[in-house]
Amino acid sequence: MSRIVLGVSGGVAAYKAALLLRAFTEAGHDVRVVPTPGALHFVGAATFEALSGNPVTTDVWSDVPEVAHVRIGQTADLVVVAPATADLLARAAAGRADDLLTATLLTAHCPVVFVPAMHTEMWLHPATQDNVATLRRRGAVVLPPAVGRLTGPDSGPGRLPEPADIAALADVVLTSGAAVLAHDLAGRRVVISAGGTREPLDPVRYLGNRSSGKQGWALARVAAARGAEVVLVAANVELPAPFGVRVVPVGTAEELRSAMHAEAADADVVVMSAAVADFRPASVAGAKMKKDSAGEPDSVPLVRNPDILAELVTKRRPGQLVVGFAAETGDDDADVLTHARAKLARKGCDLLVVNDVSGGQVFGRADNAVAVLAADGASTEIGLGTKDTVAAGIWDVVAPRLEPATQA
Ligand SMILES: Cc1cc2nc3c(=O)[nH]c(=O)nc-3n(C[C@H](O)[C@H](O)[C@H](O)COP(=O)(O)O)c2cc1C
């Protein structure tokens, strides 16, 4: 259990702070909500008090013997400000302490995550961008806002990311510290495939696999949090788009192949985490294949699908890193890592992320453990953690390998 301070400032997205609070308490954390006076115009203190089980105050003049303006920050393991208004970012960057939340930000020794939400004009204004840069330079995490529907009919960057996304990233910061979401992928273009392809047999049936897309989603979420421009080519994944990420939905291996080639052309990093069917039915029946009670079932002739990872390696542009994924099981011939090294050599990619899927581990689960093998012989073990923690570990391996020439 960790002690989390949830700062809430006065934006219309304050109602989503209640859902984030719920996610934190359900994960077993002790949460102290510190709203600005403006936030209480949107959500009442009673909601935050009832959901957190802790008192809610906005100013430094309540609970004076407790010296709350100092103690709340000093004793926190993590501060998350969601939503963070333009005004709150400005006051935090200026080091003001004119309410309990800003005073808490000045006394916190722990990691601090700001989750901005505002109209696009406010977000893109140079004043706000300077304040964000100042806060990042001081070591805070400032997540990029999601792109989508804002208050009223407007749409654009400025939307609060989904509370589940914020909670997942807060968990990574709690586990590994704020540096894990350093802005080290700013200016990079990242293309990630995720999910599992479906190869149709007839209009209602397909050959598929058990990939949930969750690891690819986590890679996209963490890359976006670290400043990358992210495109997610998603094969049959029902999850909501991570904030700031453009999702290109695909179904079959052939569709995934076309989308990856189109998107990878100007990417700095290409990650093939989707599970692509090796084979597809040689032909697709135009009408539903009927059950014939008298006869045996028909056999289904298969043909090979193209090797998309190998193709992407061949077309790799100078400086581009290609990262493959391998779900391996050990057998009588060799262990998982030996099979994976052989695959890395065969495919020619720069890095291979290896999942040991013996005994049905990984698929659809919330946690994962991988090894990242490099073509230069290096190997990094990333121990059991949430898929977001594993994603952060993978980006830790990738980021230093990017050519400095294109670094932002
Ligand atoms: C209906 C309404 C919605 C608002 N939404 C936002 C918002 O999403 N983001 C933002 O930065 N400011 C928003 N504001 C403006 C802030 O409330 C205002 O700047 C206030 O001073 C913020 O104070 P605080 O940061 O101390 O909470 C909104 C104001 C109103 C009246």
The ligand as an SDF file (V2000), in Angstrom:
LIG
                    3D

 31 33  0  0  0  0  0  0  0  0999 V2000
  -16.8150   25.4180  -17.0430 C   0  0  0  0  0  0  0  0  0  0  0  0
  -15.3440   25.6680  -16.9130 C   0  0  0  0  0  0  0  0  0  0  0  0
  -14.4770   24.7010  -17.3770 C   0  0  0  0  0  0  0  0  0  0  0  0
  -13.0930   24.8870  -17.2820 C   0  0  0  0  0  0  0  0  0  0  0  0
  -12.2590   23.9140  -17.7390 N   0  0  0  0  0  0  0  0  0  0  0  0
  -10.9280   24.0980  -17.6790 C   0  0  0  0  0  0  0  0  0  0  0  0
  -10.0590   23.1060  -18.1390 C   0  0  0  0  0  0  0  0  0  0  0  0
  -10.4700   22.0220  -18.6000 O   0  0  0  0  0  0  0  0  0  0  0  0
   -8.7260   23.3220  -18.0820 N   0  0  0  0  0  0  0  0  0  0  0  0
   -8.2120   24.4960  -17.5890 C   0  0  0  0  0  0  0  0  0  0  0  0
   -6.9900   24.6370  -17.5900 O   0  0  0  0  0  0  0  0  0  0  0  0
   -9.0270   25.4490  -17.1120 N   0  0  0  0  0  0  0  0  0  0  0  0
  -10.3700   25.2900  -17.1540 C   0  0  0  0  0  0  0  0  0  0  0  0
  -11.2070   26.2770  -16.6640 N   0  0  0  0  0  0  0  0  0  0  0  0
  -10.6200   27.4940  -16.1130 C   0  0  0  0  0  0  0  0  0  0  0  0
  -10.1570   27.2900  -14.6680 C   0  0  0  0  0  0  0  0  0  0  0  0
  -11.2410   26.8860  -13.8660 O   0  0  0  0  0  0  0  0  0  0  0  0
   -9.5260   28.5730  -14.1220 C   0  0  0  0  0  0  0  0  0  0  0  0
   -8.3390   28.8700  -14.8380 O   0  0  0  0  0  0  0  0  0  0  0  0
   -9.2070   28.4690  -12.6400 C   0  0  0  0  0  0  0  0  0  0  0  0
   -8.5330   29.6450  -12.2490 O   0  0  0  0  0  0  0  0  0  0  0  0
   -8.3510   27.2560  -12.3350 C   0  0  0  0  0  0  0  0  0  0  0  0
   -7.9960   27.2750  -10.9870 O   0  0  0  0  0  0  0  0  0  0  0  0
   -7.1940   26.0800  -10.3000 P   0  0  0  0  0  0  0  0  0  0  0  0
   -6.1430   25.6770  -11.2270 O   0  0  0  0  0  0  0  0  0  0  0  0
   -6.6740   26.6870   -9.0440 O   0  0  0  0  0  0  0  0  0  0  0  0
   -8.1590   25.0220  -10.0100 O   0  0  0  0  0  0  0  0  0  0  0  0
  -12.5900   26.0880  -16.7270 C   0  0  0  0  0  0  0  0  0  0  0  0
  -13.4700   27.0370  -16.2400 C   0  0  0  0  0  0  0  0  0  0  0  0
  -14.8430   26.8280  -16.3470 C   0  0  0  0  0  0  0  0  0  0  0  0
  -15.7750   27.8950  -15.7910 C   0  0  0  0  0  0  0  0  0  0  0  0
  1  2  1  0
  2  3  1  0
  2 30  2  0
  3  4  2  0
  4  5  1  0
  4 28  1  0
  5  6  2  0
  6  7  1  0
  6 13  1  0
  7  8  2  0
  7  9  1  0
  9 10  1  0
 10 11  2  0
 10 12  1  0
 12 13  2  0
 13 14  1  0
 14 15  1  0
 14 28  1  0
 15 16  1  0
 16 17  1  0
 16 18  1  0
 18 19  1  0
 18 20  1  0
 20 21  1  0
 20 22  1  0
 22 23  1  0
 23 24  1  0
 24 25  2  0
 24 26  1  0
 24 27  1  0
 28 29  2  0
 29 30  1  0
 30 31  1  0
M  END
$$$$
